[in-house]
Amino acid sequence: MNIQAFTLLLKSSPVIPVLTIERVEDAAPLAVALKEGGLSVVEVTLRTPAALDAITAMKRAVPGLIVGAGTILKPSDLDAAMSAGSDFIVTPATTAALVAPLKACGVPVIPGVATPSEVLERLDDGFEVLKLFPAEQYGGAATIAALSAPLPQARFCPTGGIGRDKVAGYLALKNVVGVGGSWIATNKQIAEGDWAGITENARAAAAFATPGV
């Protein structure tokens, strides 16, 4: 899947759950709960020792689920994420050492940016969709709207502090292709095995899909 196909997929699943999974055994029921709620794209952050095995477990539990890896900080993180079977890659920021490996990894990449200079640098590197992070702390939807005038070619999939009440405002922007949010499956819900609650949140997220897609 290339980035064009990935952004097209986001029209039908524009809200990406950003997941922090502490226990591998939670990965399969979590994948099922999210899929039952109508979501097809999820991101697992590499913030726990269980994360890589969780990516593999989610893909095995729900074939066809698009599982990406987030919190990629260095080339070795990228190598590990690809070995785990990640379908796409997300970074919170992008160092010079990461650019070449990201471009060569063979799956869609959403590199993190926080300033107009970083946006321009990543565009010059050839990346088409960027992650404004942390979005709300850096001005939220208003910042992304302002960037559309000088940098109309940039498209964004922002994350960071975006609650359910903020989603529609972001998705209404012409330069936003999707958003990430941890509200769909919170750490507390995952720890407590609240799969029904997660499915309910996933349904709410799926309702933001582009009509007719």
Accessible surface in RSA format (square Angstrom, percent):
REM  Atomic radii and reference values for relative SASA: ProtOr
REM  Chains: A
REM  Algorithm: Lee & Richards
REM  Probe-radius: 1.40
REM  Slices: 20
REM RES _ NUM      All-atoms   Total-Side   Main-Chain    Non-polar    All polar
REM                ABS   REL    ABS   REL    ABS   REL    ABS   REL    ABS   REL
RES MET A   1   110.65  57.3  45.80  30.3  64.85 154.4  58.38  49.6  52.27  69.2
RES ASN A   2    89.17  61.5  78.27  75.6  10.90  26.2  34.37  82.7  54.80  53.0
RES ILE A   3    24.88  14.2  22.13  16.5   2.75   6.6  22.13  15.9   2.75   7.5
RES GLN A   4    94.28  52.7  87.86  64.2   6.43  15.3  55.75 118.7  38.54  29.2
RES ALA A   5    46.05  42.3  36.14  55.8   9.92  22.6  40.50  57.0   5.56  14.7
RES PHE A   6     0.40   0.2   0.40   0.2   0.00   0.0   0.40   0.2   0.00   0.0
RES THR A   7    14.06  10.0  10.72  10.9   3.34   8.0   4.58   6.2   9.48  14.3
RES LEU A   8   111.41  62.0 107.49  76.9   3.92   9.9 109.49  76.9   1.92   5.2
RES LEU A   9    43.92  24.5  37.19  26.6   6.73  16.9  43.49  30.5   0.42   1.1
RES LEU A  10     0.16   0.1   0.16   0.1   0.00   0.0   0.16   0.1   0.00   0.0
RES LYS A  11   101.39  49.5  99.04  60.8   2.34   5.6  50.73  45.7  50.66  54.0
RES SER A  12    40.81  34.5  30.69  41.0  10.12  23.3  21.99  46.8  18.82  26.4
RES SER A  13     0.37   0.3   0.37   0.5   0.00   0.0   0.37   0.8   0.00   0.0
RES PRO A  14     5.81   4.2   5.81   5.3   0.00   0.0   5.81   4.8   0.00   0.0
RES VAL A  15     0.08   0.1   0.08   0.1   0.00   0.0   0.08   0.1   0.00   0.0
RES ILE A  16     4.90   2.8   4.90   3.6   0.00   0.0   4.90   3.5   0.00   0.0
RES PRO A  17     0.00   0.0   0.00   0.0   0.00   0.0   0.00   0.0   0.00   0.0
RES VAL A  18    20.62  13.6  17.76  16.1   2.85   6.9  17.76  15.4   2.85   7.7
RES LEU A  19     0.29   0.2   0.29   0.2   0.00   0.0   0.29   0.2   0.00   0.0
RES THR A  20    22.45  16.0  19.00  19.3   3.45   8.2  10.10  13.6  12.34  18.7
RES ILE A  21     0.00   0.0   0.00   0.0   0.00   0.0   0.00   0.0   0.00   0.0
RES GLU A  22   117.48  67.5  99.88  75.6  17.61  41.9  48.21  93.2  69.28  56.6
RES ARG A  23   102.94  43.2  99.38  50.7   3.56   8.5  43.36  59.3  59.57  36.1
RES VAL A  24    57.28  37.7  53.29  48.2   3.99   9.6  53.29  46.3   3.99  10.8
RES GLU A  25   124.10  71.2 101.36  76.7  22.74  54.1  63.29 122.4  60.81  49.6
RES ASP A  26    10.17   7.1  10.17  10.1   0.00   0.0   0.00   0.0  10.17  10.1
RES ALA A  27     0.00   0.0   0.00   0.0   0.00   0.0   0.00   0.0   0.00   0.0
RES ALA A  28    39.19  36.0  38.85  60.0   0.34   0.8  38.92  54.8   0.27   0.7
RES PRO A  29    44.82  32.7  37.22  33.9   7.60  27.6  43.14  35.6   1.68  10.5
RES LEU A  30     0.00   0.0   0.00   0.0   0.00   0.0   0.00   0.0   0.00   0.0
RES ALA A  31     0.00   0.0   0.00   0.0   0.00   0.0   0.00   0.0   0.00   0.0
RES VAL A  32    60.04  39.5  59.33  53.7   0.70   1.7  60.01  52.1   0.03   0.1
RES ALA A  33     2.94   2.7   1.09   1.7   1.85   4.2   2.89   4.1   0.05   0.1
RES LEU A  34     0.00   0.0   0.00   0.0   0.00   0.0   0.00   0.0   0.00   0.0
RES LYS A  35    85.75  41.8  77.64  47.6   8.11  19.3  51.13  46.0  34.62  36.9
RES GLU A  36   115.21  66.1  90.07  68.1  25.14  59.9  36.71  71.0  78.50  64.1
RES GLY A  37     3.79   4.7   0.00   N/A   3.79   4.7   0.77   2.1   3.03   6.8
RES GLY A  38    44.94  55.4   0.00   N/A  44.94  55.4  29.39  80.6  15.56  34.8
RES LEU A  39     0.25   0.1   0.00   0.0   0.25   0.6   0.20   0.1   0.06   0.1
RES SER A  40    20.90  17.7  20.90  27.9   0.00   0.0  17.00  36.2   3.91   5.5
RES VAL A  41     0.00   0.0   0.00   0.0   0.00   0.0   0.00   0.0   0.00   0.0
RES VAL A  42     0.00   0.0   0.00   0.0   0.00   0.0   0.00   0.0   0.00   0.0
RES GLU A  43     5.03   2.9   5.03   3.8   0.00   0.0   0.00   0.0   5.03   4.1
RES VAL A  44     0.00   0.0   0.00   0.0   0.00   0.0   0.00   0.0   0.00   0.0
RES THR A  45     0.59   0.4   0.59   0.6   0.00   0.0   0.59   0.8   0.00   0.0
RES LEU A  46    34.41  19.2  13.03   9.3  21.38  53.7  13.36   9.4  21.05  56.7
RES ARG A  47   137.81  57.9 100.93  51.5  36.88  87.8  42.19  57.7  95.62  58.0
RES THR A  48    18.24  13.0   4.05   4.1  14.19  33.8   8.05  10.8  10.19  15.4
RES PRO A  49   139.93 102.0 103.57  94.4  36.36 132.2 117.08  96.7  22.85 142.0
RES ALA A  50    10.83  10.0   6.72  10.4   4.11   9.4  10.59  14.9   0.25   0.7
RES ALA A  51     1.14   1.0   1.14   1.8   0.00   0.0   1.14   1.6   0.00   0.0
RES LEU A  52    60.39  33.6  59.70  42.7   0.70   1.7  59.94  42.1   0.46   1.2
RES ASP A  53    88.28  61.8  85.13  84.7   3.15   7.5  12.11  28.5  76.17  76.0
RES ALA A  54     0.00   0.0   0.00   0.0   0.00   0.0   0.00   0.0   0.00   0.0
RES ILE A  55     0.00   0.0   0.00   0.0   0.00   0.0   0.00   0.0   0.00   0.0
RES THR A  56    36.70  26.1  36.46  37.0   0.24   0.6  29.80  40.0   6.90  10.4
RES ALA A  57    23.93  22.0  18.21  28.1   5.72  13.0  22.18  31.2   1.75   4.6
RES MET A  58     0.00   0.0   0.00   0.0   0.00   0.0   0.00   0.0   0.00   0.0
RES LYS A  59    59.73  29.1  51.92  31.9   7.82  18.6  33.12  29.8  26.61  28.3
RES ARG A  60   189.20  79.4 163.53  83.4  25.68  61.1  63.30  86.5 125.90  76.3
RES ALA A  61    39.82  36.6   7.02  10.8  32.81  74.6  18.88  26.6  20.94  55.5
RES VAL A  62    15.53  10.2  14.19  12.8   1.34   3.2  15.53  13.5   0.00   0.0
RES PRO A  63   111.13  81.0  89.04  81.2  22.09  80.3  93.11  76.9  18.02 112.0
RES GLY A  64    61.70  76.1   0.00   N/A  61.70  76.1  38.88 106.7  22.82  51.1
RES LEU A  65     2.53   1.4   0.00   0.0   2.53   6.4   0.00   0.0   2.53   6.8
RES ILE A  66    27.75  15.8  27.75  20.7   0.00   0.0  27.75  20.0   0.00   0.0
RES VAL A  67     0.00   0.0   0.00   0.0   0.00   0.0   0.00   0.0   0.00   0.0
RES GLY A  68     0.00   0.0   0.00   N/A   0.00   0.0   0.00   0.0   0.00   0.0
RES ALA A  69     0.00   0.0   0.00   0.0   0.00   0.0   0.00   0.0   0.00   0.0
RES GLY A  70     0.00   0.0   0.00   N/A   0.00   0.0   0.00   0.0   0.00   0.0
RES THR A  71    23.40  16.6  20.27  20.5   3.14   7.5  19.07  25.6   4.33   6.5
RES ILE A  72     0.00   0.0   0.00   0.0   0.00   0.0   0.00   0.0   0.00   0.0
RES LEU A  73    99.04  55.2  85.72  61.3  13.32  33.5  87.70  61.6  11.34  30.5
RES LYS A  74   106.81  52.1 106.23  65.2   0.59   1.4  77.32  69.6  29.50  31.4
RES PRO A  75    48.76  35.5  48.69  44.4   0.07   0.3  48.76  40.3   0.00   0.0
RES SER A  76    63.84  53.9  54.92  73.3   8.92  20.5  50.13 106.8  13.71  19.2
RES ASP A  77    24.77  17.3  23.06  23.0   1.70   4.0   2.57   6.0  22.20  22.1
RES LEU A  78     4.68   2.6   4.68   3.3   0.00   0.0   4.68   3.3   0.00   0.0
RES ASP A  79    92.85  65.0  88.40  88.0   4.45  10.5  29.42  69.2  63.43  63.3
RES ALA A  80    34.41  31.6  24.98  38.6   9.43  21.5  32.54  45.8   1.88   5.0
RES ALA A  81     0.00   0.0   0.00   0.0   0.00   0.0   0.00   0.0   0.00   0.0
RES MET A  82    59.07  30.6  44.90  29.7  14.17  33.7  45.22  38.4  13.85  18.4
RES SER A  83   103.35  87.3  61.26  81.8  42.09  97.0  41.01  87.3  62.35  87.3
RES ALA A  84    14.20  13.1   3.63   5.6  10.57  24.0  10.78  15.2   3.43   9.1
RES GLY A  85    28.64  35.3   0.00   N/A  28.64  35.3  26.24  72.0   2.40   5.4
RES SER A  86     5.55   4.7   0.00   0.0   5.55  12.8   0.00   0.0   5.55   7.8
RES ASP A  87    34.17  23.9  28.40  28.3   5.77  13.6   6.47  15.2  27.70  27.6
RES PHE A  88     0.09   0.0   0.09   0.1   0.00   0.0   0.09   0.1   0.00   0.0
RES ILE A  89     0.00   0.0   0.00   0.0   0.00   0.0   0.00   0.0   0.00   0.0
RES VAL A  90     4.94   3.3   4.94   4.5   0.00   0.0   4.94   4.3   0.00   0.0
RES THR A  91     0.00   0.0   0.00   0.0   0.00   0.0   0.00   0.0   0.00   0.0
RES PRO A  92    25.88  18.9  20.52  18.7   5.36  19.5  20.52  16.9   5.36  33.3
RES ALA A  93    59.34  54.6  55.66  85.9   3.68   8.4  56.27  79.2   3.07   8.1
RES THR A  94    19.70  14.0   0.02   0.0  19.68  46.9   0.56   0.7  19.14  28.9
RES THR A  95    74.54  53.0  67.66  68.6   6.88  16.4  71.45  96.0   3.10   4.7
RES ALA A  96    95.39  87.7  69.34 107.0  26.05  59.3  73.35 103.3  22.04  58.4
RES ALA A  97    67.49  62.1  47.18  72.8  20.32  46.2  59.70  84.1   7.79  20.6
RES LEU A  98     0.79   0.4   0.79   0.6   0.00   0.0   0.79   0.6   0.00   0.0
RES VAL A  99    21.39  14.1  21.39  19.4   0.00   0.0  21.39  18.6   0.00   0.0
RES ALA A 100    69.24  63.7  62.90  97.1   6.34  14.4  66.15  93.2   3.09   8.2
RES PRO A 101    41.88  30.5  31.85  29.0  10.03  36.5  39.97  33.0   1.91  11.9
RES LEU A 102     2.17   1.2   0.00   0.0   2.17   5.5   0.00   0.0   2.17   5.8
RES LYS A 103   124.73  60.9  89.57  55.0  35.16  83.7  51.87  46.7  72.87  77.6
RES ALA A 104    85.70  78.8  50.41  77.8  35.29  80.3  60.54  85.3  25.16  66.7
RES CYS A 105    24.78  18.7   1.98   2.2  22.80  53.6  11.82  29.9  12.96  14.0
RES GLY A 106    68.20  84.1   0.00   N/A  68.20  84.1  41.29 113.3  26.92  60.3
RES VAL A 107    35.26  23.2  23.03  20.8  12.23  29.5  25.90  22.5   9.35  25.4
RES PRO A 108     5.93   4.3   0.80   0.7   5.13  18.6   5.64   4.7   0.28   1.8
RES VAL A 109    10.72   7.1   3.71   3.4   7.00  16.9   3.71   3.2   7.00  19.0
RES ILE A 110     3.06   1.7   3.06   2.3   0.00   0.0   3.06   2.2   0.00   0.0
RES PRO A 111     0.00   0.0   0.00   0.0   0.00   0.0   0.00   0.0   0.00   0.0
RES GLY A 112     1.89   2.3   0.00   N/A   1.89   2.3   0.00   0.0   1.89   4.2
RES VAL A 113     1.26   0.8   0.00   0.0   1.26   3.0   1.26   1.1   0.00   0.0
RES ALA A 114    23.26  21.4  15.41  23.8   7.85  17.9  15.44  21.7   7.83  20.7
RES THR A 115    54.67  38.9  52.20  52.9   2.47   5.9  51.65  69.4   3.02   4.6
RES PRO A 116    82.94  60.4  81.38  74.2   1.56   5.7  81.63  67.4   1.31   8.1
RES SER A 117    74.43  62.9  67.75  90.4   6.68  15.4  31.12  66.3  43.31  60.7
RES GLU A 118    61.08  35.1  61.08  46.2   0.00   0.0  17.46  33.8  43.62  35.6
RES VAL A 119     0.30   0.2   0.30   0.3   0.00   0.0   0.30   0.3   0.00   0.0
RES LEU A 120    85.69  47.7  85.69  61.3   0.00   0.0  85.69  60.2   0.00   0.0
RES GLU A 121    87.29  50.1  84.59  64.0   2.70   6.4  33.39  64.6  53.89  44.0
RES ARG A 122    20.83   8.7  20.83  10.6   0.00   0.0   0.00   0.0  20.83  12.6
RES LEU A 123    28.57  15.9  13.34   9.5  15.23  38.3  13.69   9.6  14.88  40.1
RES ASP A 124   114.77  80.4  78.67  78.3  36.09  85.4  29.48  69.4  85.29  85.1
RES ASP A 125    32.05  22.5  27.59  27.5   4.46  10.6   3.94   9.3  28.11  28.0
RES GLY A 126    52.55  64.8   0.00   N/A  52.55  64.8  31.77  87.2  20.78  46.5
RES PHE A 127    17.14   8.6  12.15   7.5   4.99  13.0  15.03   9.1   2.11   6.0
RES GLU A 128    63.85  36.7  58.96  44.6   4.89  11.6  27.40  53.0  36.45  29.8
RES VAL A 129     0.27   0.2   0.21   0.2   0.06   0.2   0.21   0.2   0.06   0.2
RES LEU A 130     0.00   0.0   0.00   0.0   0.00   0.0   0.00   0.0   0.00   0.0
RES LYS A 131     9.17   4.5   9.17   5.6   0.00   0.0   0.46   0.4   8.71   9.3
RES LEU A 132     1.53   0.9   1.53   1.1   0.00   0.0   1.53   1.1   0.00   0.0
RES PHE A 133    55.87  28.0  52.42  32.5   3.45   9.0  52.42  31.8   3.45   9.9
RES PRO A 134    34.73  25.3  34.73  31.7   0.00   0.0  34.73  28.7   0.00   0.0
RES ALA A 135     0.00   0.0   0.00   0.0   0.00   0.0   0.00   0.0   0.00   0.0
RES GLU A 136    53.42  30.7  36.24  27.4  17.17  40.9  13.34  25.8  40.07  32.7
RES GLN A 137   128.17  71.7  89.24  65.2  38.93  92.7  53.72 114.4  74.45  56.5
RES TYR A 138   104.03  48.6  90.74  51.6  13.29  34.6  53.52  40.2  50.51  62.3
RES GLY A 139    42.40  52.3   0.00   N/A  42.40  52.3  31.01  85.1  11.39  25.5
RES GLY A 140     3.64   4.5   0.00   N/A   3.64   4.5   3.64  10.0   0.00   0.0
RES ALA A 141    29.58  27.2  25.17  38.9   4.41  10.0  25.46  35.9   4.12  10.9
RES ALA A 142    76.05  69.9  59.78  92.2  16.27  37.0  67.80  95.5   8.25  21.9
RES THR A 143    39.88  28.4  34.59  35.1   5.29  12.6  27.07  36.4  12.81  19.4
RES ILE A 144     0.00   0.0   0.00   0.0   0.00   0.0   0.00   0.0   0.00   0.0
RES ALA A 145    42.23  38.8  32.68  50.4   9.56  21.7  34.86  49.1   7.38  19.5
RES ALA A 146    68.85  63.3  49.23  76.0  19.62  44.6  61.43  86.5   7.42  19.7
RES LEU A 147    12.81   7.1  12.51   8.9   0.30   0.8  12.81   9.0   0.00   0.0
RES SER A 148    21.95  18.5  17.59  23.5   4.36  10.0   2.36   5.0  19.59  27.4
RES ALA A 149    85.70  78.8  55.54  85.7  30.16  68.6  66.47  93.6  19.23  50.9
RES PRO A 150    92.69  67.6  60.75  55.4  31.94 116.1  72.62  60.0  20.07 124.8
RES LEU A 151    17.76   9.9  17.51  12.5   0.25   0.6  17.51  12.3   0.25   0.7
RES PRO A 152    94.57  68.9  71.90  65.5  22.67  82.4  73.78  60.9  20.79 129.2
RES GLN A 153   107.62  60.2  85.05  62.2  22.56  53.7  56.74 120.8  50.88  38.6
RES ALA A 154     0.00   0.0   0.00   0.0   0.00   0.0   0.00   0.0   0.00   0.0
RES ARG A 155    70.92  29.8  70.92  36.2   0.00   0.0  29.49  40.3  41.43  25.1
RES PHE A 156     0.22   0.1   0.22   0.1   0.00   0.0   0.22   0.1   0.00   0.0
RES CYS A 157     4.36   3.3   3.53   3.9   0.83   1.9   0.01   0.0   4.35   4.7
RES PRO A 158     0.00   0.0   0.00   0.0   0.00   0.0   0.00   0.0   0.00   0.0
RES THR A 159    10.39   7.4  10.39  10.5   0.00   0.0   8.71  11.7   1.68   2.5
RES GLY A 160    16.85  20.8   0.00   N/A  16.85  20.8  12.47  34.2   4.38   9.8
RES GLY A 161    57.30  70.7   0.00   N/A  57.30  70.7  29.59  81.2  27.70  62.0
RES ILE A 162     7.01   4.0   0.36   0.3   6.65  16.0   0.89   0.6   6.12  16.6
RES GLY A 163    23.62  29.1   0.00   N/A  23.62  29.1  21.81  59.9   1.80   4.0
RES ARG A 164   133.84  56.2 126.47  64.5   7.36  17.5  34.40  47.0  99.44  60.3
RES ASP A 165   125.84  88.2  86.67  86.3  39.18  92.6  52.65 123.9  73.19  73.0
RES LYS A 166    92.61  45.2  88.14  54.1   4.47  10.6  40.25  36.2  52.36  55.8
RES VAL A 167     0.14   0.1   0.14   0.1   0.00   0.0   0.14   0.1   0.00   0.0
RES ALA A 168    59.59  54.8  53.04  81.9   6.54  14.9  55.71  78.4   3.88  10.3
RES GLY A 169    41.77  51.5   0.00   N/A  41.77  51.5  34.48  94.6   7.29  16.3
RES TYR A 170     2.24   1.0   2.24   1.3   0.00   0.0   2.24   1.7   0.00   0.0
RES LEU A 171    42.87  23.9  21.73  15.5  21.14  53.2  22.05  15.5  20.83  56.1
RES ALA A 172    86.35  79.4  45.80  70.7  40.55  92.2  57.98  81.7  28.36  75.1
RES LEU A 173    38.99  21.7  34.24  24.5   4.75  11.9  36.10  25.4   2.89   7.8
RES LYS A 174   185.39  90.4 144.95  88.9  40.44  96.3  99.23  89.3  86.16  91.8
RES ASN A 175     7.22   5.0   5.20   5.0   2.02   4.9   5.99  14.4   1.23   1.2
RES VAL A 176    12.83   8.4   0.00   0.0  12.83  30.9   0.00   0.0  12.83  34.8
RES VAL A 177    28.31  18.6  15.21  13.8  13.10  31.6  21.81  19.0   6.49  17.6
RES GLY A 178     0.00   0.0   0.00   N/A   0.00   0.0   0.00   0.0   0.00   0.0
RES VAL A 179     0.59   0.4   0.59   0.5   0.00   0.0   0.59   0.5   0.00   0.0
RES GLY A 180     0.75   0.9   0.00   N/A   0.75   0.9   0.59   1.6   0.16   0.4
RES GLY A 181     4.57   5.6   0.00   N/A   4.57   5.6   4.50  12.3   0.07   0.2
RES SER A 182    70.31  59.4  65.37  87.2   4.94  11.4  28.33  60.3  41.98  58.8
RES TRP A 183    38.29  15.4  31.36  15.2   6.93  16.3  34.00  18.1   4.29   7.0
RES ILE A 184     0.00   0.0   0.00   0.0   0.00   0.0   0.00   0.0   0.00   0.0
RES ALA A 185     1.90   1.7   0.00   0.0   1.90   4.3   0.00   0.0   1.90   5.0
RES THR A 186    50.70  36.1  48.68  49.3   2.03   4.8  47.65  64.0   3.05   4.6
RES ASN A 187    95.82  66.1  87.69  84.7   8.13  19.6  31.58  76.0  64.24  62.1
RES LYS A 188   141.11  68.8 132.56  81.3   8.56  20.4 104.07  93.7  37.04  39.5
RES GLN A 189    28.50  15.9  28.38  20.7   0.12   0.3  15.10  32.1  13.40  10.2
RES ILE A 190     4.69   2.7   4.69   3.5   0.00   0.0   4.69   3.4   0.00   0.0
RES ALA A 191    64.39  59.2  46.43  71.7  17.96  40.9  49.37  69.5  15.02  39.8
RES GLU A 192   113.02  64.9  77.04  58.3  35.97  85.6  42.13  81.5  70.89  57.9
RES GLY A 193    28.63  35.3   0.00   N/A  28.63  35.3  11.91  32.7  16.72  37.4
RES ASP A 194    54.23  38.0  47.14  46.9   7.09  16.8  17.53  41.3  36.70  36.6
RES TRP A 195    65.21  26.2  63.49  30.7   1.72   4.0  47.37  25.3  17.84  28.9
RES ALA A 196    82.25  75.6  65.34 100.8  16.90  38.5  73.13 103.0   9.12  24.2
RES GLY A 197    15.15  18.7   0.00   N/A  15.15  18.7  13.72  37.6   1.43   3.2
RES ILE A 198     0.00   0.0   0.00   0.0   0.00   0.0   0.00   0.0   0.00   0.0
RES THR A 199    11.64   8.3  11.64  11.8   0.00   0.0   8.59  11.5   3.05   4.6
RES GLU A 200   117.81  67.6 115.98  87.7   1.83   4.4  35.49  68.7  82.32  67.2
RES ASN A 201    29.21  20.1  29.05  28.1   0.16   0.4   0.17   0.4  29.04  28.1
RES ALA A 202     0.00   0.0   0.00   0.0   0.00   0.0   0.00   0.0   0.00   0.0
RES ARG A 203   141.43  59.4 133.92  68.3   7.51  17.9  52.85  72.2  88.58  53.7
RES ALA A 204    17.12  15.7   5.61   8.7  11.51  26.2  14.54  20.5   2.58   6.8
RES ALA A 205     0.00   0.0   0.00   0.0   0.00   0.0   0.00   0.0   0.00   0.0
RES ALA A 206    22.41  20.6  15.96  24.6   6.45  14.7  16.24  22.9   6.17  16.3
RES ALA A 207    84.57  77.8  45.69  70.5  38.88  88.4  58.88  82.9  25.69  68.1
RES PHE A 208    58.94  29.5  41.56  25.7  17.39  45.2  46.40  28.1  12.55  35.9
RES ALA A 209    28.06  25.8  18.39  28.4   9.67  22.0  18.39  25.9   9.67  25.6
RES THR A 210    64.05  45.6  57.81  58.6   6.24  14.9  39.98  53.7  24.08  36.4
RES PRO A 211   126.88  92.5 100.73  91.8  26.15  95.1 111.49  92.0  15.40  95.7
RES GLY A 212    92.21 113.7   0.00   N/A  92.21 113.7  44.32 121.6  47.88 107.2
RES VAL A 213    94.72  62.3  35.54  32.2  59.17 142.6  62.48  54.3  32.24  87.4
END  Absolute sums over single chains surface
CHAIN  1 A     8934.3       6747.8       2186.5       5483.1       3451.2
END  Absolute sums over all chains
TOTAL          8934.3       6747.8       2186.5       5483.1       3451.2
